């Protein structure tokens, strides 16, 4: 995440243009280290987002909505007291340091004009947002408070003098000449790669920016300082000074790079031609908002996925423990037929027995040649009582085995169900899919419902309708895919028609796939593509070949009381299919009309 000094300088210039003279309407603190400042100018309202988060510290305009806490934190209250109603009079940045100083003309508690500075320090884990009185250089408050017990260099506490963050001993590119540049380079270790050298010696430059500078010289990105002579240093200086001169005059080429699926990967204040990736250009604030919105959405997705996966792992361990107990109990009843045989043989030979015997050997007439069987007896019981005792033990063991076998089967079904949930979690690509999985876990009592919030007069929330994914085969047939149990049930039992073709990976958790037949016979190519989707959206995604069952939808039924996603089917055929992500991308189409 290269939020470097050049990016901040580009942001600062755009903030000057868009917010200067604007009035602060309201201040919110949606996150522990986040601020959202609503700024009004005639004809427009803007939202300025500031963050001191250790990983994602930044400052930029945003269009993203954020949920605010019910009660504003203390720092938010302090800012509201001092800044709301004030006007923004300036945005400045010392050199290319990652420090943004926002100047506000406000009023003190007596209504007198009083300038305040809101300082946003973007310094990784040392990031902070500090409100201070510039006339006295005294800190009013900080979003992070700490004393000398935490930092020997400075304290951030109300009433303390403000000290600029400690210097990283880097040179300011804006004030550098060629001789100073060369000397700074030559003072570095000879085994230093050029991008690393630029990043370590000069302030305001991230690694991705430095790689772009070296790339524009035509030199290999891995070039070491030891391999550079006067010619190479001159090339580097020329490209370095071009970029720095543009920054000094406020000319930038904001750039956002994207991956194969369009996901944002990197950003910079200059065009990143060296990456070879798709690039999007625009205003720096806009690109930053796009990047961090995608990043935060991905982080929320992974947090929720991890939380639900931990629940599934816990429940799986519980069920596996029950299975072991049931299996052990079934093993203990393994000799139950022997008890019944003893009772039967004793009953058939009562005339030969008398009380007081400790054992008896009788012929087992159920087997050929009637082999002898020795039966232990209780000498205090009569032969009839001994026989009845064996029958009672037999019946008890039989009932126990039947009950344990039923419980064992139920536990196996539950384990298979939990496995299907895990597969859905692993393949969930969006928060909406996770929400469906979470709701399913709530419905199945694996999660407890949250306490209801305050009663409102709003109308009841509309019932959520799952939205299976839509693809189009190369022959023009619509292919529908359910990526979790709720989608599978809705797709198979509500959307699919009797003459549609239904597919599912054989004997493993995965998606239900429907070929919209529309009264036609799908050609083999469409069947193969649908089977490929079923294989890809299954637990066997990483296998080379996956057996996929297919049948007409009218042969698929859901037993009463069965778990979500569980169906039974008949008259199926099996086709082998290879999971292929390229096939998924090729067949992707806008959501078809269902």
C-alpha positions as CSV (number, residue, x, y, z in Angstrom):
1,X,0.0,0.0,0.0
2,X,2.2,2.8,-1.3
3,X,0.7,5.9,0.3
4,X,3.9,7.9,-0.2
5,X,4.6,11.6,-0.1
6,X,3.9,12.1,-3.8
7,X,0.4,10.6,-3.3
8,X,-0.2,12.9,-0.4
9,X,1.0,15.9,-2.3
10,X,-1.4,15.0,-5.1
11,X,-4.2,14.6,-2.5
12,X,-3.3,17.9,-0.9
13,X,-3.5,19.8,-4.2
14,X,-7.0,18.3,-5.0
15,X,-8.2,19.1,-1.4
16,X,-7.1,22.7,-1.9
17,X,-9.1,22.9,-5.1
18,X,-12.3,21.2,-3.8
19,X,-12.5,22.1,-0.1
20,X,-10.8,25.4,0.4
21,X,-13.3,27.8,2.0
22,X,-15.7,25.0,2.8
23,X,-17.5,24.9,6.2
24,X,-17.2,21.9,8.4
25,X,-20.8,20.8,9.0
26,X,-20.3,17.6,11.0
27,X,-17.5,15.3,12.3
28,X,-17.9,11.6,12.8
29,X,-15.6,8.9,14.1
30,X,-16.9,5.7,12.5
31,X,-13.8,3.6,13.5
32,X,-11.4,3.8,16.5
33,X,-8.8,5.4,14.3
34,X,-11.0,7.0,11.6
35,X,-12.6,10.4,11.1
36,X,-15.2,11.5,8.6
37,X,-15.5,15.2,8.1
38,X,-18.5,16.6,6.2
39,X,-17.6,19.8,4.4
40,X,-20.1,22.1,2.7
41,X,-19.4,24.5,-0.1
42,X,-22.1,26.2,-2.2
43,X,-23.5,23.6,-4.5
44,X,-21.6,20.7,-3.1
45,X,-21.0,18.6,0.0
46,X,-17.8,16.5,0.3
47,X,-16.7,13.8,2.8
48,X,-13.1,14.0,3.9
49,X,-11.8,10.7,5.4
50,X,-8.8,10.6,7.7
51,X,-7.3,7.4,9.1
52,X,-4.5,6.7,11.6
53,X,-4.9,2.9,11.3
54,X,-1.5,1.2,11.5
55,X,-2.0,-0.6,8.1
56,X,-4.3,1.7,6.2
57,X,-3.4,5.2,7.4
58,X,-4.5,7.8,4.8
59,X,-6.3,11.0,3.9
60,X,-8.7,11.5,0.9
61,X,-12.2,12.4,-0.2
62,X,-14.6,9.5,-0.1
63,X,-18.0,8.6,-1.4
64,X,-18.2,5.5,0.8
65,X,-20.8,5.4,3.6
66,X,-19.7,4.2,7.0
67,X,-21.7,3.2,10.0
68,X,-21.1,5.5,13.0
69,X,-21.2,4.4,16.7
70,X,-24.3,5.1,18.7
71,X,-22.3,7.4,21.0
72,X,-19.4,9.5,19.6
73,X,-16.0,8.8,21.1
74,X,-14.2,11.5,23.2
75,X,-11.9,12.6,20.5
76,X,-14.8,13.1,18.1
77,X,-16.5,15.2,20.8
78,X,-13.4,17.4,21.2
79,X,-13.2,17.9,17.4
80,X,-16.9,18.8,17.2
81,X,-16.4,21.4,20.0
82,X,-13.4,23.1,18.3
83,X,-14.0,22.6,14.6
84,X,-17.6,22.3,13.7
85,X,-18.8,25.4,11.9
86,X,-15.2,26.4,11.1
87,X,-13.9,27.1,7.6
88,X,-11.1,25.3,5.9
89,X,-8.4,27.8,5.0
90,X,-5.5,25.7,3.9
91,X,-3.9,22.3,3.3
92,X,-0.1,21.9,3.5
93,X,2.6,19.3,3.5
94,X,6.1,19.8,4.8
95,X,8.3,18.8,1.9
96,X,7.3,15.3,0.8
97,X,6.7,14.1,4.3
98,X,3.6,12.0,4.9
99,X,2.1,14.7,7.1
100,X,-1.0,16.7,6.1
101,X,-1.8,19.9,8.0
102,X,-5.4,21.1,7.7
103,X,-5.9,24.7,8.7
104,X,-9.3,25.7,10.1
105,X,-10.6,29.1,11.0
106,X,-12.9,28.4,14.0
107,X,-14.0,30.1,17.2
108,X,-13.1,29.4,20.8
109,X,-15.6,28.9,23.6
110,X,-16.1,32.7,23.9
111,X,-16.9,33.1,20.2
112,X,-13.6,34.7,19.4
113,X,-11.8,33.8,16.1
114,X,-9.3,31.1,16.7
115,X,-7.2,29.1,14.2
116,X,-6.8,25.4,14.7
117,X,-4.7,22.8,12.9
118,X,-5.7,19.2,12.4
119,X,-2.5,17.3,11.7
120,X,-2.8,13.9,10.0
121,X,0.5,11.9,10.3
122,X,0.6,8.9,7.9
123,X,3.4,7.0,9.4
124,X,2.4,3.3,9.5
125,X,2.1,2.0,13.0
126,X,3.1,5.5,14.3
127,X,0.2,7.2,12.4
128,X,-1.8,9.8,14.4
129,X,-4.4,12.6,14.0
130,X,-3.7,15.5,16.3
131,X,-5.6,18.7,17.0
132,X,-3.4,21.6,18.1
133,X,-3.5,25.3,18.7
134,X,-0.9,26.8,16.2
135,X,-0.6,30.0,18.2
136,X,0.9,28.2,21.1
137,X,1.9,24.9,19.4
138,X,0.0,23.1,22.2
139,X,-1.8,19.8,21.6
140,X,-5.5,19.9,22.3
141,X,-5.9,16.2,21.8
142,X,-4.9,13.2,19.6
143,X,-6.7,10.2,18.3
144,X,-3.8,8.3,19.9
145,X,-2.6,9.4,23.2
146,X,0.8,8.3,24.6
147,X,3.4,9.4,27.0
148,X,7.2,9.0,27.3
149,X,6.5,5.5,28.6
150,X,5.6,4.6,25.1
151,X,7.7,7.0,23.1
152,X,11.0,8.5,24.3
153,X,10.9,11.1,21.5
154,X,7.7,12.8,22.2
155,X,4.4,12.8,24.0
156,X,1.0,13.2,22.5
157,X,-1.2,14.4,25.3
158,X,-3.5,17.4,25.9
159,X,-1.4,20.4,27.0
160,X,1.9,19.1,25.7
161,X,3.9,20.9,23.0
162,X,3.6,19.4,19.6
163,X,6.8,17.9,18.1
164,X,7.0,16.9,14.4
165,X,7.4,13.2,13.9
166,X,11.1,12.0,14.2
167,X,13.1,12.4,11.0
168,X,13.9,9.3,9.0
169,X,17.1,11.0,7.8
170,X,16.0,11.0,4.2
171,X,16.7,13.8,1.8
172,X,14.0,16.2,0.5
173,X,13.8,15.6,-3.3
174,X,12.2,19.0,-3.8
175,X,15.4,20.8,-2.6
176,X,18.0,18.4,-4.1
177,X,20.4,19.2,-6.9
178,X,22.2,16.6,-9.1
179,X,25.4,16.7,-7.1
180,X,23.6,16.0,-3.8
181,X,21.6,13.2,-5.5
182,X,24.8,11.6,-6.8
183,X,26.5,11.8,-3.4
184,X,23.5,10.3,-1.6
185,X,23.5,7.4,-4.1
186,X,27.3,6.8,-3.7
187,X,27.1,6.9,0.1
188,X,24.8,3.8,-0.1
189,X,26.1,0.2,0.0
190,X,27.2,-1.0,-3.4
191,X,25.0,-4.2,-3.2
192,X,21.8,-2.1,-3.0
193,X,19.2,-2.5,-5.8
194,X,18.4,0.9,-7.4
195,X,14.7,0.9,-6.4
196,X,15.6,0.2,-2.8
197,X,18.3,2.9,-2.8
198,X,15.9,5.6,-4.0
199,X,13.3,4.5,-1.4
200,X,15.7,4.5,1.5
201,X,17.6,7.8,0.7
202,X,14.9,10.1,-0.5
203,X,11.7,11.1,1.3
204,X,8.2,10.7,-0.2
205,X,8.9,7.8,-2.5
206,X,7.4,4.3,-2.1
207,X,9.0,1.2,-3.5
208,X,6.5,1.1,-6.4
209,X,7.3,4.7,-7.3
210,X,11.0,4.0,-7.2
211,X,10.6,0.9,-9.4
212,X,8.8,3.1,-12.0
213,X,11.6,5.6,-11.9
214,X,14.2,2.9,-12.6
215,X,12.0,1.3,-15.3
216,X,11.8,4.6,-17.2
217,X,15.6,4.8,-17.4
218,X,15.6,1.5,-19.4
219,X,17.8,-0.2,-16.8
220,X,16.8,-3.6,-15.3
221,X,14.8,-3.2,-12.1
222,X,17.3,-5.5,-10.3
223,X,20.3,-3.3,-11.2
224,X,22.7,-2.9,-8.3
225,X,24.5,0.4,-7.4
226,X,27.8,-1.5,-7.9
227,X,26.9,-1.9,-11.6
228,X,26.2,1.8,-12.2
229,X,28.6,4.3,-13.6
230,X,28.3,8.0,-14.5
231,X,26.0,7.2,-17.4
232,X,23.6,5.2,-15.3
233,X,23.5,7.7,-12.5
234,X,22.8,10.4,-15.0
235,X,19.9,8.4,-16.4
236,X,18.4,7.9,-13.0
237,X,18.8,11.6,-12.1
238,X,17.0,12.6,-15.3
239,X,14.0,10.5,-14.6
240,X,14.0,11.2,-10.9
241,X,14.1,15.0,-11.4
242,X,11.3,14.8,-14.1
243,X,8.9,13.3,-11.6
244,X,10.0,15.5,-8.7
245,X,9.7,18.7,-10.9
246,X,6.2,17.6,-11.8
247,X,5.3,17.1,-8.2
248,X,6.8,20.5,-7.3
249,X,4.5,22.2,-9.9
250,X,1.4,20.0,-8.9
251,X,1.3,18.0,-12.1
252,X,0.5,14.3,-11.4
253,X,-0.6,11.3,-13.3
254,X,-2.6,9.4,-10.7
255,X,-2.8,5.7,-11.5
256,X,-4.6,2.6,-10.1
257,X,-3.5,-0.8,-11.3
258,X,-5.8,-3.7,-11.5
259,X,-5.5,-7.5,-11.6
260,X,-7.0,-9.9,-14.2
261,X,-10.4,-9.8,-12.6
262,X,-10.4,-6.0,-12.2
263,X,-9.4,-6.0,-8.5
264,X,-7.3,-2.9,-7.5
265,X,-3.7,-3.8,-6.8
266,X,-1.7,-0.7,-6.4
267,X,-1.8,3.1,-6.8
268,X,0.6,5.9,-7.3
269,X,0.7,9.6,-8.2
270,X,2.4,8.7,-11.5
271,X,1.6,6.3,-14.3
272,X,2.8,2.8,-13.3
273,X,3.9,1.7,-16.8
274,X,6.4,-0.9,-15.4
275,X,3.7,-3.2,-13.9
276,X,2.3,-4.5,-17.2
277,X,-1.2,-4.5,-15.5
278,X,-4.4,-2.8,-16.4
279,X,-4.4,0.8,-15.4
280,X,-7.0,3.3,-14.5
281,X,-6.4,7.0,-14.4
282,X,-8.3,9.9,-12.7
283,X,-8.2,12.1,-9.7
284,X,-6.0,10.9,-6.9
285,X,-8.8,11.1,-4.3
286,X,-11.1,9.2,-6.5
287,X,-8.6,6.4,-7.2
288,X,-7.7,6.1,-3.5
289,X,-11.4,5.8,-2.6
290,X,-11.8,3.0,-5.1
291,X,-8.7,1.2,-3.9
292,X,-9.5,1.4,-0.2
293,X,-13.2,0.6,-0.6
294,X,-12.2,-2.6,-2.4
295,X,-9.5,-3.3,0.2
296,X,-11.9,-2.8,3.1
297,X,-14.5,-5.0,1.4
298,X,-12.0,-7.7,1.0
299,X,-10.8,-7.5,4.6
300,X,-14.4,-7.6,5.9
301,X,-15.0,-10.6,3.7
302,X,-11.9,-12.4,5.1
303,X,-12.7,-11.5,8.7
304,X,-16.3,-12.8,8.3
305,X,-15.1,-15.9,6.4
306,X,-12.6,-16.7,9.1
307,X,-15.2,-16.2,11.9
308,X,-17.6,-18.5,10.2
309,X,-14.9,-21.0,9.3
310,X,-13.8,-21.1,13.0
311,X,-17.4,-21.9,13.9
312,X,-17.6,-24.7,11.3
313,X,-14.3,-26.2,12.6
314,X,-15.6,-26.1,16.1
315,X,-18.8,-27.8,15.2
316,X,-17.0,-30.4,13.0
317,X,-14.7,-31.3,15.9
318,X,-17.8,-31.7,18.1
319,X,-19.5,-34.0,15.6
320,X,-16.3,-36.0,15.0
321,X,-16.0,-36.6,18.8
322,X,-19.6,-37.8,18.8
323,X,-18.8,-40.2,15.9
324,X,-15.9,-41.7,17.8
325,X,-18.1,-42.3,20.9
326,X,-20.9,-43.8,18.8
327,X,-18.4,-46.1,17.0
328,X,-16.9,-47.2,20.3
329,X,-20.4,-48.0,21.6
330,X,-21.3,-49.9,18.5
331,X,-18.1,-51.9,18.9
332,X,-19.0,-52.8,22.4
333,X,-22.2,-54.4,21.2
334,X,-20.4,-56.5,18.6
335,X,-21.1,-59.8,20.4
336,X,-24.9,-59.3,20.8
337,X,-25.7,-62.2,18.5
338,X,-23.8,-64.5,20.9
339,X,-26.0,-63.5,23.8
340,X,-29.1,-64.4,21.9
341,X,-27.6,-67.7,20.9
342,X,-26.8,-68.5,24.5
343,X,-30.4,-67.8,25.6
344,X,-31.8,-69.9,22.7
345,X,-29.5,-72.9,23.4
346,X,-30.2,-72.9,27.1
347,X,-34.0,-72.8,26.5
348,X,-33.7,-75.7,24.1
349,X,-31.7,-77.8,26.6
350,X,-33.5,-76.9,29.9
351,X,-34.2,-80.6,30.5
352,X,-30.4,-81.3,30.6
353,X,-29.6,-78.5,33.1
354,X,-29.8,-78.0,36.8
355,X,-29.1,-75.1,39.2
356,X,-25.6,-74.6,40.6
357,X,-23.7,-75.1,37.3
358,X,-21.0,-72.4,36.5
359,X,-20.9,-73.3,32.8
360,X,-22.3,-75.8,30.4
361,X,-21.2,-77.0,26.9
362,X,-24.0,-77.5,24.4
363,X,-24.2,-78.3,20.7
364,X,-24.8,-75.3,18.4
365,X,-27.4,-76.8,16.0
366,X,-27.4,-73.5,13.9
367,X,-24.1,-74.5,12.4
368,X,-23.0,-77.6,10.4
369,X,-21.7,-80.5,12.5
370,X,-23.2,-78.7,15.6
371,X,-19.9,-77.6,17.1
372,X,-19.8,-77.4,21.0
373,X,-20.4,-74.0,22.6
374,X,-19.4,-73.3,26.3
375,X,-21.9,-71.0,28.0
376,X,-21.0,-69.3,31.4
377,X,-23.8,-69.7,34.0
378,X,-24.7,-68.0,37.2
379,X,-24.9,-70.9,39.8
380,X,-27.3,-68.9,42.0
381,X,-29.9,-68.8,39.2
382,X,-32.0,-71.6,37.7
383,X,-31.5,-72.6,34.1
384,X,-34.6,-70.6,33.1
385,X,-33.4,-67.5,34.9
386,X,-30.0,-67.9,33.2
387,X,-31.7,-68.1,29.7
388,X,-33.9,-65.1,30.5
389,X,-30.8,-63.1,31.6
390,X,-29.1,-63.8,28.3
391,X,-32.3,-62.7,26.3
392,X,-32.5,-59.5,28.3
393,X,-28.8,-58.7,27.7
394,X,-29.3,-59.5,24.0
395,X,-32.4,-57.2,23.7
396,X,-30.6,-54.4,25.6
397,X,-27.5,-54.6,23.4
398,X,-29.6,-54.8,20.3
399,X,-31.6,-51.7,21.3
400,X,-28.4,-49.9,22.1
401,X,-26.8,-50.8,18.8
402,X,-29.9,-49.7,16.9
403,X,-29.9,-46.3,18.7
404,X,-26.2,-45.8,18.3
405,X,-26.3,-46.8,14.6
406,X,-29.1,-44.2,14.1
407,X,-27.1,-41.5,15.9
408,X,-24.0,-42.4,14.0
409,X,-25.8,-42.0,10.7
410,X,-27.2,-38.7,11.8
411,X,-23.7,-37.5,12.8
412,X,-22.4,-38.6,9.4
413,X,-25.1,-36.6,7.7
414,X,-24.3,-33.6,9.9
415,X,-20.6,-33.9,9.1
416,X,-21.4,-33.9,5.4
417,X,-23.6,-30.9,5.9
418,X,-20.8,-29.0,7.7
419,X,-18.5,-30.0,4.9
420,X,-20.9,-28.4,2.4
421,X,-20.9,-25.2,4.4
422,X,-17.1,-25.2,4.5
423,X,-17.0,-25.5,0.7
424,X,-19.4,-22.7,0.3
425,X,-17.3,-20.5,2.7
426,X,-14.1,-21.3,0.8
427,X,-15.7,-20.3,-2.5
428,X,-17.7,-17.3,-1.3
429,X,-16.6,-14.2,-3.4
430,X,-18.7,-11.5,-1.7
431,X,-20.3,-10.3,1.5
432,X,-23.8,-11.1,0.2
433,X,-22.9,-14.8,-0.2
434,X,-21.4,-14.9,3.4
435,X,-24.6,-13.2,4.6
436,X,-26.7,-16.1,3.1
437,X,-24.4,-18.7,4.7
438,X,-24.6,-16.9,8.1
439,X,-28.4,-16.8,7.8
440,X,-28.4,-20.5,7.1
441,X,-26.3,-21.2,10.2
442,X,-28.8,-19.1,12.2
443,X,-31.7,-21.0,10.8
444,X,-29.9,-24.3,11.6
445,X,-29.2,-23.1,15.2
446,X,-25.5,-23.2,14.9
447,X,-25.5,-19.4,15.6
448,X,-27.5,-17.6,18.2
449,X,-29.6,-14.6,16.9
450,X,-28.4,-11.2,18.0
451,X,-30.4,-9.3,20.6
452,X,-33.1,-7.3,18.8
453,X,-32.4,-3.6,18.5
454,X,-34.7,-0.8,19.5
455,X,-38.2,-1.1,18.0
456,X,-38.7,1.2,15.0
457,X,-41.8,2.1,13.0
458,X,-40.2,1.1,9.7
459,X,-41.9,-1.5,7.6
460,X,-40.8,-5.1,7.9
461,X,-37.6,-5.9,6.0
462,X,-38.2,-7.6,2.7
463,X,-37.5,-11.3,2.7
464,X,-34.1,-12.0,1.1
465,X,-34.2,-13.9,-2.2
466,X,-31.0,-15.8,-3.1
467,X,-29.5,-14.9,-6.5
468,X,-27.8,-17.9,-8.1
469,X,-25.0,-17.0,-10.6
470,X,-25.8,-16.9,-14.3
471,X,-23.6,-18.1,-17.2
472,X,-24.2,-18.6,-20.9
473,X,-22.9,-21.7,-22.7
474,X,-21.2,-21.4,-26.1
475,X,-24.4,-22.7,-27.6
476,X,-26.5,-20.0,-26.1
477,X,-28.1,-21.9,-23.2
478,X,-28.5,-20.2,-19.9
479,X,-26.5,-22.0,-17.1
480,X,-27.5,-21.2,-13.5
481,X,-25.2,-22.0,-10.5
482,X,-26.0,-22.0,-6.8
483,X,-22.8,-21.4,-4.8
484,X,-24.2,-22.2,-1.3
485,X,-27.0,-24.3,0.2
486,X,-29.6,-21.5,0.2
487,X,-28.9,-20.7,-3.5
488,X,-28.9,-24.4,-4.3
489,X,-32.3,-25.0,-2.7
490,X,-33.8,-21.9,-4.3
491,X,-32.3,-22.7,-7.7
492,X,-33.4,-26.4,-7.7
493,X,-36.8,-26.2,-6.0
494,X,-38.0,-22.7,-7.1
495,X,-36.3,-21.7,-10.3
496,X,-35.6,-24.9,-12.2
497,X,-38.3,-26.4,-14.4
498,X,-39.0,-30.1,-14.8
499,X,-37.5,-30.3,-18.3
500,X,-34.3,-28.5,-17.2
501,X,-31.0,-30.5,-16.8
502,X,-29.7,-30.7,-13.2
503,X,-26.0,-31.3,-12.4
504,X,-23.9,-31.9,-9.3
505,X,-20.5,-33.2,-8.5
506,X,-20.8,-36.8,-7.6
507,X,-20.8,-37.6,-3.8
508,X,-19.0,-34.4,-2.8
509,X,-20.2,-30.9,-1.6
510,X,-20.7,-28.4,-4.4
511,X,-23.0,-26.3,-6.5
512,X,-26.3,-27.3,-8.1
513,X,-26.1,-26.4,-11.8
514,X,-29.1,-26.0,-14.0
515,X,-29.2,-26.0,-17.8
516,X,-32.2,-24.0,-19.0
517,X,-33.4,-26.5,-21.6
518,X,-36.4,-24.5,-22.8
519,X,-37.8,-27.6,-24.3
520,X,-34.7,-28.3,-26.3
521,X,-32.0,-31.1,-26.1
522,X,-28.8,-29.4,-24.9
523,X,-25.9,-30.4,-27.2
524,X,-22.9,-32.3,-25.7
525,X,-20.8,-29.1,-25.7
526,X,-23.3,-27.3,-23.4
527,X,-23.5,-30.4,-21.1
528,X,-19.7,-30.5,-20.9
529,X,-19.5,-26.8,-20.0
530,X,-22.2,-27.1,-17.3
531,X,-20.4,-30.1,-15.9
532,X,-17.2,-28.0,-15.9
533,X,-19.0,-25.4,-13.8
534,X,-20.3,-28.1,-11.4
535,X,-16.8,-29.4,-11.0
536,X,-15.2,-26.0,-10.5
537,X,-17.8,-24.9,-7.9
538,X,-17.3,-28.0,-5.8
539,X,-15.0,-29.2,-3.1
540,X,-12.9,-31.0,-5.8
541,X,-12.1,-27.7,-7.5
542,X,-8.3,-28.5,-7.4
543,X,-8.7,-32.0,-8.9
544,X,-7.9,-32.8,-12.5
545,X,-11.1,-34.6,-13.2
546,X,-14.4,-34.7,-11.3
547,X,-17.3,-37.1,-11.8
548,X,-20.5,-35.1,-12.3
549,X,-24.0,-36.6,-12.1
550,X,-26.7,-35.2,-14.3
551,X,-30.4,-35.9,-14.7
552,X,-33.6,-34.0,-15.5
553,X,-34.8,-31.8,-12.8
554,X,-38.1,-33.7,-12.4
555,X,-36.0,-36.6,-11.1
556,X,-34.6,-34.5,-8.2
557,X,-36.5,-34.3,-4.9
558,X,-35.9,-32.8,-1.5
559,X,-36.9,-35.1,1.4
560,X,-39.1,-33.6,4.1
561,X,-37.0,-32.2,7.0
562,X,-33.7,-32.5,5.1
563,X,-31.0,-30.0,5.6
564,X,-30.5,-27.0,3.2
565,X,-28.9,-28.1,-0.1
566,X,-29.6,-31.8,0.4
567,X,-31.6,-33.6,-2.3
568,X,-32.0,-37.1,-3.7
569,X,-32.1,-37.9,-7.4
570,X,-32.6,-40.9,-9.7
571,X,-32.0,-41.8,-13.4
572,X,-28.7,-40.0,-13.4
573,X,-25.8,-40.4,-15.7
574,X,-22.2,-39.4,-15.0
575,X,-19.8,-37.4,-17.0
576,X,-16.2,-36.5,-16.2
577,X,-15.3,-32.8,-16.1
578,X,-12.1,-30.8,-15.4
579,X,-12.5,-27.7,-13.1
580,X,-11.3,-24.8,-15.2
581,X,-11.3,-21.2,-14.1
582,X,-10.8,-20.0,-17.7
583,X,-14.1,-21.7,-18.6
584,X,-15.9,-19.8,-15.8
585,X,-14.6,-16.5,-17.0
586,X,-15.4,-17.3,-20.6
587,X,-19.0,-18.3,-19.8
588,X,-19.6,-15.4,-17.4
589,X,-22.5,-13.2,-18.5
590,X,-24.8,-10.5,-17.0
591,X,-27.4,-12.0,-14.6
592,X,-29.9,-13.7,-16.8
593,X,-33.6,-13.2,-16.4
594,X,-34.8,-16.0,-14.2
